[in-house]
Amino acid sequence: MPSYHFCFRTPNNIAHLSEQRDLPDLRQALIAAHQVGRVLLHKHVRRAPCALHGSLDIEDEDRQPVARILLADLARQIS
């Protein structure tokens, strides 16, 4: 089963969180990343509103980017 890494990045492109999960495919990685992003928004945006301008990057086993979720877009979806 492939591994995917979720990396929270602020606008200055600094990685603040990295989480790894074994998931069957990119679709499942996107679903899991949305859940991780929602948790990030609930925990961090209240304390640091600048986190809203960050992204959650999804990387494959080789740490190559395969998708990016903009936290501002995710915040609009859940508001």
C-alpha positions in Angstrom: 0.0 0.0 0.0 1.5 3.4 -0.9 2.4 5.9 1.7 1.3 9.5 1.5 2.7 12.5 3.4 0.6 15.5 4.5 2.6 18.6 4.9 1.2 21.8 6.3 2.9 24.8 4.8 2.5 28.5 5.5 2.7 31.1 2.7 6.5 31.4 3.2 6.7 27.7 2.2 7.9 26.5 5.6 6.7 23.0 6.5 5.1 23.0 10.0 3.6 19.5 10.2 4.2 16.3 8.4 2.1 13.2 8.8 2.4 9.9 7.0 -0.4 7.5 6.2 -0.5 4.3 4.2 -3.5 4.6 1.9 -4.6 2.6 -1.1 -4.7 5.4 -3.7 -4.7 9.2 -4.3 -8.4 9.4 -3.9 -8.2 8.1 -0.3 -5.2 10.3 0.3 -7.3 13.4 -0.7 -10.2 12.3 1.6 -7.7 11.8 4.5 -6.0 15.2 3.7 -9.3 17.0 3.9 -9.9 15.5 7.3 -6.4 16.6 8.4 -7.0 20.0 7.0 -10.2 20.4 8.9 -8.4 19.5 12.2 -5.7 22.1 11.4 -8.3 24.8 10.8 -10.0 24.1 14.0 -6.8 24.0 16.1 -4.6 26.6 14.5 -6.7 29.3 12.8 -8.1 30.6 16.1 -4.6 31.1 17.4 -2.8 32.0 14.1 -5.2 33.4 11.4 -2.3 33.5 9.0 -2.6 29.6 8.9 -5.6 30.2 6.7 -3.3 31.3 3.9 -1.4 28.1 4.1 -1.8 24.8 2.2 -1.8 21.1 2.9 0.5 19.4 0.4 0.1 15.7 -0.3 3.3 14.0 -1.3 3.9 10.4 -2.4 6.4 7.9 -1.0 9.3 9.7 -2.8 8.2 13.0 -1.2 7.1 14.3 -4.6 4.0 16.6 -4.5 0.9 15.0 -6.0 -1.8 17.4 -4.8 -2.3 20.6 -2.8 -5.3 21.7 -0.7 -5.5 25.4 0.0 -6.8 25.9 3.6 -8.7 29.0 2.6 -10.7 26.9 0.1 -11.3 24.3 2.7 -12.4 26.9 5.3 -15.0 28.2 2.7 -16.3 24.6 2.2 -16.9 24.0 5.9 -18.3 27.5 6.8 
